[in-house]
């Protein structure tokens, strides 16, 4: 199981995902460009001292990510998802992909996904924070595949 962030805008979300990566022992892939400088203090503050426990790979762009990414299904989490998280069956080598905070994932990313998943919310709610959604999705994926603990 791996996490991937498509062109994230908010450094604190990347920092929180670095912590997720470190705490659950999964790789994190960041697909650039990002909406911030990678030496941003806010990201470092959000990651605290978890950076050394995390394995993060930066990809220059979508094409580089597609070329370099490890084997496994690309599972896109999106508000335009087709399968509710409660109905989705994970595989251990899935790559859990999350779109840009300000715009989600473009059509070409949707087209490349092997599955599109949505975290069900109340009808009045638009969406969750990216790192919160990543934590929910990663935990459920690891739970299903025996990767917790």
Phi, psi and omega in degrees: 000135179221154174255145174220136180245122180271111175044057182299146180264333193246115184300326180296328176292320177295318178300316178295324178287330172299318178295317176302313180302314181292315185290329182254359176067041178241155177285148175240130177245129178246120181263116183272166009280153176260166179272019182203164174284139184291347175267015182304130181298326181297321178294315180298320180294320180293325181281340183050230183259020182276347182311313181296337179275346185265153172242104182247135175241131176260137178243134185300329181193182183299317182298318178296320177298314181298323179289319189265346189292148180290165179299155179131160179291146173264112184251108183270126174265124188207151174290346175264023184296156180260332185241124175296144179308324182294342181253356186273138178253117182276158172239150186301333183261017178297146171252115182270113187253136181234132183283173179299137183302319186280337188220359183072209180253137179289169184303322182293333175286317175303317182295329182279343184289140174280336178208150175237128187233144177237140173272116183296134179233170172299146182302331181283346184265138181278307182192165174268164171297145183305311184290331175294314178298318179299319179295317178298312183295314181297315180299315180295318178298315178293322178299314182295326186260008177078021183264006178275136177080000000 
